[in-house]
């Protein structure tokens, strides 16, 4: 059989191209090089490399308990998508604001990525990960060889509702700091901001 290109080898092994490059840097897999410098993989050597405990993580999140139905829909979508692609996967779910960086599931996801145990991360929408700061997690994915798959790149149908919830959370944090001063003017400003947020 002829030598495999890097994309053919990745598809056959069920890993990402970046994983093959990482295995090469770790000395687990040494491809041949064409005169033009392209990698070519030997089938027998490729099949002899044992994959680490590396698999697909599908991450699902909603902001509040009353969005539990939406969480179930997200789980159904990622489950169907991963199954159709033949990926071994696990679903990590979180219930909390897109502004909360300390959610249990998110912390576990970051730990797995930085331990190079996640082959790919699947999301229904980009904002399911975080409202702000998703790019930082995506940079970690790039650094540790995790492919990011976003099933639907359009905005979530509940975008406005989630955004209003996030704004209210920011106002709550802001108010907690200002209420300590017992300043009547501060309280009035906070109530006006909350009123605006509920009308978004």
C-alpha positions as CSV (number, residue, x, y, z in Angstrom):
1,X,0.0,0.0,0.0
2,X,1.3,3.5,-0.8
3,X,2.2,5.9,2.0
4,X,-0.5,7.9,3.6
5,X,-0.8,11.7,3.6
6,X,-1.2,13.4,7.0
7,X,-5.0,13.9,6.5
8,X,-5.4,10.3,5.4
9,X,-3.5,9.1,8.4
10,X,-5.5,11.3,10.7
11,X,-8.8,10.0,9.3
12,X,-7.6,6.4,9.5
13,X,-6.4,6.7,13.1
14,X,-9.5,8.8,14.1
15,X,-7.4,11.7,15.5
16,X,-6.7,15.3,14.4
17,X,-3.8,16.4,12.3
18,X,-2.4,18.3,15.2
19,X,-2.3,15.1,17.3
20,X,-0.2,13.4,14.6
21,X,2.2,16.3,14.7
22,X,2.4,16.1,18.5
23,X,3.1,12.4,18.3
24,X,5.9,13.2,15.9
25,X,7.4,15.8,18.3
26,X,7.2,13.2,21.1
27,X,9.0,10.6,19.0
28,X,6.0,8.2,19.0
29,X,5.6,8.3,15.2
30,X,8.3,9.2,12.6
31,X,6.8,9.9,9.2
32,X,8.9,9.9,6.0
33,X,9.3,13.1,4.1
34,X,8.9,13.7,0.4
35,X,11.4,15.8,-1.5
36,X,9.0,18.7,-1.0
37,X,8.9,18.2,2.8
38,X,5.5,16.6,3.0
39,X,4.8,13.9,5.6
40,X,4.1,10.4,4.5
41,X,3.0,7.7,7.0
42,X,3.6,4.0,6.9
43,X,0.4,2.1,7.6
44,X,2.0,-0.6,9.8
45,X,3.8,2.0,11.9
46,X,0.6,4.1,12.2
47,X,-1.5,1.2,13.4
48,X,1.2,0.4,16.0
49,X,0.9,3.7,17.8
50,X,-1.5,3.4,20.7
51,X,-3.7,6.5,21.2
52,X,-3.8,8.0,24.7
53,X,-6.9,8.4,26.7
54,X,-8.0,11.1,24.3
55,X,-11.5,11.6,23.1
56,X,-14.2,14.0,22.2
57,X,-15.8,16.3,24.8
58,X,-19.2,17.9,24.0
59,X,-19.8,20.9,26.3
60,X,-23.4,22.1,26.9
61,X,-24.4,25.0,29.1
62,X,-27.5,27.1,30.0
63,X,-27.7,30.1,32.3
64,X,-30.5,29.1,34.7
65,X,-32.7,26.2,35.9
66,X,-35.7,27.4,33.8
67,X,-33.7,26.6,30.7
68,X,-33.3,22.9,31.5
69,X,-35.3,22.0,28.3
70,X,-32.8,23.9,26.2
71,X,-29.9,22.0,28.0
72,X,-31.6,18.7,27.0
73,X,-31.9,19.9,23.4
74,X,-28.2,20.8,23.3
75,X,-27.3,17.4,24.6
76,X,-29.4,15.7,22.0
77,X,-27.8,17.7,19.2
78,X,-24.2,17.1,20.3
79,X,-25.0,13.4,20.9
80,X,-26.4,12.9,17.4
81,X,-23.6,14.9,15.8
82,X,-20.8,12.9,17.6
83,X,-22.5,9.6,16.9
84,X,-22.9,10.4,13.2
85,X,-19.1,11.1,13.0
86,X,-18.3,7.9,14.9
87,X,-16.5,9.7,17.8
88,X,-16.1,8.3,21.3
89,X,-17.5,11.1,23.4
90,X,-18.5,12.4,26.8
91,X,-20.9,15.3,27.5
92,X,-19.9,17.8,30.1
93,X,-22.8,20.0,31.2
94,X,-23.0,23.2,33.2
95,X,-25.7,25.3,34.6
96,X,-24.6,28.9,35.2
97,X,-24.0,32.3,33.6
98,X,-21.7,32.7,30.6
99,X,-19.8,35.2,32.8
100,X,-19.0,32.6,35.5
101,X,-15.5,31.2,34.9
102,X,-15.6,28.9,38.0
103,X,-18.3,26.5,36.9
104,X,-17.4,22.9,37.8
105,X,-17.8,21.5,34.3
106,X,-15.8,24.4,32.7
107,X,-12.9,23.9,35.1
108,X,-12.9,20.1,34.4
109,X,-12.9,20.8,30.7
110,X,-9.9,23.2,30.9
111,X,-8.0,20.6,33.1
112,X,-8.6,17.8,30.5
113,X,-7.5,20.1,27.6
114,X,-4.3,21.1,29.4
115,X,-3.6,17.4,30.1
116,X,-3.8,16.7,26.3
117,X,-6.8,14.3,26.9
118,X,-9.3,16.0,24.6
119,X,-9.0,15.2,20.9
120,X,-11.8,17.6,20.0
121,X,-14.3,19.9,21.7
122,X,-17.8,20.1,20.3
123,X,-20.2,23.0,21.0
124,X,-23.7,23.7,19.6
125,X,-22.8,27.5,19.6
126,X,-19.7,29.4,20.5
127,X,-21.4,31.3,23.4
128,X,-22.3,28.0,25.1
129,X,-18.7,27.9,26.4
130,X,-18.5,31.5,27.7
131,X,-20.2,34.8,26.9
132,X,-16.8,36.6,26.8
133,X,-13.4,34.9,26.8
134,X,-14.1,31.9,24.5
135,X,-11.1,32.9,22.4
136,X,-8.9,32.2,25.5
137,X,-10.2,28.6,25.7
138,X,-9.8,28.2,22.0
139,X,-6.2,29.3,22.2
140,X,-5.6,26.6,24.9
141,X,-7.2,24.1,22.5
142,X,-4.8,25.1,19.8
143,X,-1.8,24.9,22.1
144,X,-2.7,21.4,23.3
145,X,-3.9,20.0,20.0
146,X,-7.6,20.0,20.6
147,X,-9.8,20.5,17.6
148,X,-12.8,22.9,18.1
149,X,-16.1,22.0,16.4
150,X,-18.9,24.5,16.5
151,X,-22.1,22.9,15.1
152,X,-24.1,26.1,14.6
153,X,-22.1,29.2,13.9
154,X,-25.2,31.5,14.0
155,X,-26.4,33.2,17.1
156,X,-28.4,31.1,19.6
157,X,-32.2,31.6,19.5
158,X,-32.0,32.5,23.2
159,X,-29.2,35.0,22.8
160,X,-31.2,38.0,24.0
161,X,-32.5,36.2,27.0
162,X,-29.1,34.9,28.0
163,X,-27.5,38.3,27.4
164,X,-30.1,40.0,29.7
165,X,-29.4,37.3,32.3
166,X,-25.7,38.1,32.1
167,X,-26.2,41.8,32.3
168,X,-28.3,41.3,35.4
169,X,-25.6,39.2,37.0
170,X,-23.0,42.0,36.3
171,X,-25.3,44.5,37.9
172,X,-25.8,42.3,40.9
173,X,-22.0,42.0,41.3
174,X,-21.7,45.8,40.8
175,X,-24.4,46.5,43.3
176,X,-22.9,44.2,46.0
177,X,-19.8,46.4,46.0
178,X,-21.7,49.7,46.0
179,X,-24.3,48.7,48.6
180,X,-21.6,48.6,51.2
181,X,-21.4,52.3,51.2
182,X,-25.1,52.7,51.9
183,X,-25.2,55.6,49.4
184,X,-28.7,56.5,48.4
185,X,-27.5,57.7,45.0
186,X,-25.7,54.4,44.3
187,X,-28.9,52.4,45.1
188,X,-31.0,54.5,42.7
189,X,-28.5,54.1,39.9
190,X,-28.4,50.3,40.4
191,X,-32.3,50.1,40.4
192,X,-32.4,52.0,37.1
193,X,-29.8,49.7,35.6
194,X,-31.7,46.6,36.6
195,X,-34.9,48.1,35.1
196,X,-33.1,48.7,31.8
197,X,-31.7,45.2,31.8
198,X,-35.1,43.6,32.3
199,X,-36.4,45.4,29.3
200,X,-33.7,44.1,26.9
